[in-house]
Amino acid sequence: MKVKTLIILLVSHLIVGAAGFALGIYALPILIAPTAPTVTEVSTVSAQAQFSAEFTKELQDSDSFHWGEGTVTVGPEFITLMGKLAPGPDYKLYLSPEFVETEDDFNRLKSTMTRVGDVKTFENFVVPVPEGINPASYNAVIIWCETFGEFITAAKYQ
């Protein structure tokens, strides 16, 4: 076999392998996600909320792979979303004393934020607020991808 043919085969196989790996990283969270709560379940829990806000795709660091849209409600016991998030791994929900819409702002203010819990579904969610956290002490809710350090979305509720 000629050297040129070997190089072409090697490069093409590496490209296909890298594309498969990237597709696997994107698809795995979708495949292993638990069943999302129903509209009725989210509505029942969100009826007890003190605040509501909107996740929107038009934030500064949101893009076609990192976004959220829908109504988020914040109460003393639960934070809910009636909407959708871009699929991804290791999403965390934070409460922040300041609204942020960039990764730099998130990293700068992370020490002032409180991590509430994991977001495991990409359409609707209900995340319990741990005891000792008072959502009224904050004014924004943020979804952050911990593994890749990516800003997903945020909403100001106060």
N, C-alpha and C positions, 0 to 999 in steps of 0.2 A: 504494500500500500504506500502511496506517495505521502510525503510529509505534509503537503498542502491539504490532502484529504483528511489526514489524521487531525490536523489543527481545526479544520471546519467541523468535523465530528465532535471534537472535544468542546469547542466553543458552543455549538448548538445544544449539546447535552447539558452543559453548564447553565445556559439560558433557560432551557426547559425545566431543569431542576430548581433554579432560583424562582421561576414563575410558580411552580408547584408549591414550593415552600411558602411564598407570599400568599397564595390562594388559601393554603391551609391555615395560616395565621388569621386570615380574615374569616374563613368559614367555620373554624372550630368553635368560637363562642356562640355562633348561631346554632350549631348542631347540639351543643350541650346545655343550652339555656333551658331553664325550667319553664313550665307553662306560665304564661303571663296571666295576671289577674284579669277577671272579666270586667266589663264596663260597670256592671252592677256592684261588684266587690269594691272597685275603686270609688264609685259614687257613694256607697254606704260609708266608707271610711272618711272620704273627703268632706262629707257633710259636717263633720266635727272640727274642721279646720278653721283657724283664726285668720289665715292669710291665703291669698292666691296670686299667682303671677303667670307669665307666659314664657316658655322656652321658645326661642326663635332662631332660625338659621342665619340671620343677618348679623351675627356678632363678629367682631374683628378677627378672632382666630378660629372661627368655625369655617369649615370647608366641606367638600363633598364627602369626606371620610370621617369628619368630626362635627357632629351637629345634633341638635335636639329640637323638637317642636311639640307644642301642646301646652295644656294647662297643668301647672304644678300647684299643689296645695300644701300648706304647712300648718300643722297643728301641734299641740303639746305631746301627742302620742305617736303620730304618723306623718310622714311626708309622702305624697302620692303624685303620680304623673298619669294624666289621661292624654296620651300622645305617643310619640315614637322617638327613639334614639338611634343614631347610627350604630350598627353592631360593632362590638370591640371587646377586648379582654379586660378584666380587672377594673371595672368602673367603680368608683367610690363617690359617695354623696357627701358633700361638705356644706356646712353653714359658715357664712363669712360676715364680718361686721361691715365689709365694703363690697360693692358690686365690682366684679372683674370680668374682663372678656378677652384676656390674653394670657398666654403661658407665663410671660415675664411677670405680670401682675400677680398671678396665682402664686408663683414661687416666692415673690417678694413678701406676700401677705400670709403664706401658708401657716406660719407660726401663730397667727392670730385667729386661725380658723379652727373649727371643730369637725372632725370626721364623724359622721353619723352612722354610716354603714355601707354595705355593698349593694350595688345595683346589678341584678343578675338577669333581668329581662329587658328587652329592647322595645317592647310595645306595652305601655302601661306598667306601673310598678307601685308597690306599697312598701315603704321602708320604715320600720319601727324606730322611733326616737328613743335612744337609751335613757334610762333614769339619770337625772342630774343635768341633762341638757335642756336649756330653756330656749326654744326657737325665737321667742320674742326678744331675746338679747342680741339677735343678729338681724341682718336685713337682706341677705342674698343666699340663694341656694346654688350650688355649683356641682356639676358632674365632671369628674377628672379621671383619666386613665392612668392609674398608678404605675403599671408596668412600663409604659412607653413615655410617661411624662407629657401627656397630651391633654390640652384643654378640649372639652367636648361641648359644654354649653353652660349657661348660667341665667338666672332670673332674679331681679330685684323684687322682693315682696313687701318691703316697708320703705 
